[in-house]
Amino acid sequence: MAKFNTWIKAARLRTLLLSFSGVLLGGFLSIHTGPSTGSGTWFCLLFCALTAVLLQVLSNLANDYGDFKKGTDSAKRVGPQREMQSGAITEKEMKLGLAITAGLCLISGALIFVFAQLSWQELAVFAVLGIGAVLAALFYTLGKHPYGYRGLGDLYCFLFFGWAAVAGTFYLATKQLDFSVLLPASAMGFLSNAVLNINNMRDIENDRASGKNSLVVKIGSKKAFVYHCLLIVGAFVCLTVFLILKQAPYYIYAFWLLFPLFLKDLVAIKRTKPEQLDPFLGRQVKHTFLLVLVFGVLMLL
């Protein structure tokens, strides 16, 4: 059986902060709105975060398995070596790991419903969303027609890491429909897509040779960089428009002080060869978390 630290590597810890960031932003928005501060609300937010992280782990494991089976994780791959690629985890072990992680996702998701005290109608909607999230995490690279191989990964990333994580958490904690929340949710979706875009820009040559038609493969490296710039700027614009609509105090706009961090990376990415982009993936995740943290704290002041 694969060792524990091998599974930790397969879970790709450096990406997990991204899924947590979406729920954190939704939590900040809900607390700012003034939901109940009872234990049920806090437990709801806790299990939202746990479920999001488990879904990210499930997606990472499925990606490890799917790319290995399709031959995408070959010796030509420039990113960190995957665990099935290296032989550290066998196919049988990975299947078991996927089943256990999917089960944990469903259990954690069910506990959200317990503490959120949903109506039957709400329960039905979120149950469908939850099952959809599990299936989306699995079939990014698994199956005969994985959507990640057809350039649809960015859409999934935007919807589940952005709208579902932020707006879903907000609604579960507040039971309020506020469509303006889709603006910060979109910002989170854009920033999540930026992480995926760096990953796909790094792997463009290997993906193209392996038949993995990511969005980057479809549009090419130059347009992918323009797309990356639009994602970063779009995220800051969405957060700004949200504050304007909410007539927020002027000091909250101080989150723009973090923009130079992202701008510095954009300049460096422009000058970096695709095979050397891997460090920027972790930086994008950390900067996204920092932006969410600063934006959220400023809202609560």
SVG drawing of the C-alpha trace seen along z (x, -y; Angstrom):
<svg xmlns="http://www.w3.org/2000/svg" viewBox="-39 -56 51 59">
<polyline fill="none" stroke="black" stroke-width="0.4" points="0.0,0.0 1.3,-3.5 2.7,-5.4 0.8,-8.3 3.3,-10.9 2.8,-9.6 -1.0,-10.3 -0.2,-13.7 1.9,-14.4 -1.0,-13.1 -3.4,-15.4 -1.2,-18.4 -1.3,-20.4 -0.2,-23.6 -3.5,-23.8 -5.8,-23.2 -5.6,-26.7 -7.5,-27.7 -10.6,-25.8 -10.5,-27.0 -10.3,-30.6 -13.6,-30.4 -15.5,-29.3 -13.6,-31.8 -14.7,-34.6 -18.3,-33.4 -18.0,-33.2 -16.7,-36.8 -19.6,-38.0 -22.1,-36.2 -20.7,-37.5 -20.7,-41.0 -24.3,-40.6 -25.1,-39.7 -26.3,-36.0 -27.1,-34.2 -23.9,-33.7 -25.2,-30.5 -23.1,-27.3 -25.1,-25.9 -23.9,-28.7 -20.2,-28.2 -20.5,-24.4 -22.1,-25.0 -19.1,-27.2 -16.7,-24.6 -18.1,-21.8 -18.4,-24.0 -14.6,-24.5 -14.0,-20.8 -16.1,-19.7 -14.5,-22.2 -11.0,-20.9 -12.1,-17.3 -13.5,-18.0 -10.1,-19.6 -8.3,-16.5 -10.8,-14.3 -10.1,-16.3 -6.4,-16.1 -6.4,-12.3 -8.7,-11.9 -6.4,-14.0 -3.5,-11.9 -5.3,-8.7 -6.9,-10.1 -3.8,-11.6 -1.8,-8.5 -4.3,-6.2 -4.4,-8.4 -0.7,-8.6 -0.6,-12.4 1.8,-11.9 4.7,-10.8 8.4,-11.4 8.0,-14.6 5.8,-16.2 7.6,-19.3 5.6,-19.6 6.1,-17.7 6.1,-14.0 2.7,-12.4 2.3,-9.5 0.9,-7.0 3.4,-8.1 6.2,-7.3 4.7,-4.0 4.3,-5.1 0.5,-4.5 -0.9,-1.6 -4.1,-1.7 -5.9,0.4 -4.8,-1.8 -5.8,-4.9 -9.3,-3.6 -9.7,-2.8 -8.4,-6.3 -10.9,-7.9 -13.8,-5.9 -12.9,-6.8 -12.4,-10.5 -15.7,-10.7 -17.4,-9.1 -15.9,-11.6 -17.1,-14.4 -20.6,-13.2 -20.5,-12.7 -19.1,-16.2 -21.6,-17.6 -24.5,-15.9 -23.3,-17.4 -23.6,-20.9 -27.3,-20.2 -27.7,-19.1 -26.3,-22.4 -27.7,-24.7 -31.3,-23.6 -32.5,-23.6 -36.0,-23.2 -36.8,-20.2 -36.7,-22.4 -33.3,-23.9 -32.0,-20.4 -32.9,-19.1 -31.1,-21.9 -27.9,-21.7 -28.0,-17.9 -27.9,-18.1 -25.1,-20.7 -23.1,-18.5 -23.4,-15.4 -22.6,-17.5 -19.5,-18.8 -18.3,-15.3 -19.0,-14.1 -17.2,-17.2 -14.2,-16.6 -14.0,-13.0 -14.7,-13.5 -12.3,-16.3 -9.8,-13.7 -11.7,-10.4 -14.0,-8.6 -14.1,-8.3 -14.9,-11.9 -13.3,-13.9 -14.2,-17.6 -10.7,-18.7 -9.5,-17.2 -12.0,-19.3 -11.1,-22.7 -13.9,-23.0 -11.9,-22.9 -12.0,-26.6 -15.8,-26.6 -15.9,-24.0 -13.3,-25.8 -15.2,-29.1 -18.6,-27.6 -17.5,-25.4 -14.5,-27.3 -16.1,-30.6 -19.9,-30.7 -20.6,-27.5 -18.0,-28.0 -18.6,-31.7 -22.3,-32.2 -23.2,-28.7 -21.5,-29.3 -23.1,-32.7 -26.6,-31.3 -26.1,-28.4 -25.0,-30.7 -27.5,-33.5 -30.5,-31.9 -30.5,-35.1 -30.5,-35.6 -28.2,-38.5 -27.2,-38.4 -24.5,-41.0 -22.6,-38.3 -22.0,-36.8 -19.5,-39.6 -17.0,-38.5 -17.9,-34.9 -16.9,-35.7 -13.7,-37.3 -12.9,-34.0 -13.7,-32.1 -11.4,-34.3 -8.5,-33.8 -9.1,-30.1 -9.0,-30.0 -5.7,-31.9 -4.2,-29.0 -5.5,-26.5 -4.2,-28.6 -0.7,-28.7 -0.8,-24.9 -2.0,-24.6 0.5,-27.1 3.3,-25.1 2.0,-21.8 1.1,-23.1 3.6,-21.1 3.0,-17.8 -0.8,-18.3 -0.8,-19.1 1.3,-16.0 -1.0,-13.8 -4.3,-15.1 -5.3,-17.0 -7.0,-20.0 -7.0,-22.4 -8.1,-26.0 -4.4,-27.0 -3.8,-24.3 -6.8,-25.6 -5.8,-29.3 -2.0,-29.1 0.5,-30.6 0.3,-34.2 -3.5,-34.4 -3.3,-32.4 -1.2,-35.1 -3.6,-37.8 -6.4,-35.7 -4.4,-35.4 -4.1,-39.2 -7.8,-39.6 -8.5,-37.1 -6.4,-39.0 -7.8,-42.4 -11.3,-41.0 -11.1,-39.7 -10.1,-43.1 -12.8,-44.9 -15.5,-42.5 -14.6,-43.2 -14.5,-46.9 -17.9,-47.0 -19.3,-45.0 -18.1,-47.6 -19.5,-50.4 -22.9,-48.7 -22.8,-48.2 -21.6,-51.8 -18.8,-50.4 -16.5,-52.7 -13.5,-54.0 -10.9,-52.1 -12.1,-48.7 -10.7,-49.7 -7.2,-49.3 -7.3,-45.7 -6.0,-47.3 -2.6,-47.6 -2.2,-43.9 -2.5,-44.4 1.3,-45.0 1.9,-41.4 -0.2,-40.1 1.2,-42.6 4.8,-41.6 3.9,-37.9 2.3,-38.9 5.5,-40.6 7.6,-37.6 5.3,-35.1 5.6,-37.0 9.3,-36.6 9.4,-33.0 9.4,-29.9 6.4,-27.6 8.4,-24.7 9.6,-27.1 6.2,-28.4 5.6,-25.9 6.6,-28.2 4.0,-30.7 1.2,-28.2 1.9,-28.2 2.4,-32.0 -1.0,-32.5 -2.7,-30.3 -1.0,-32.2 -1.7,-35.6 -5.4,-34.7 -5.7,-33.6 -4.0,-36.8 -6.4,-38.9 -9.4,-37.1 -8.1,-37.5 -7.4,-41.2 -10.6,-41.9 -12.7,-40.0 -11.0,-41.6 -11.4,-45.1 -15.2,-44.4 -15.5,-43.3 -13.7,-46.4"/>
</svg>
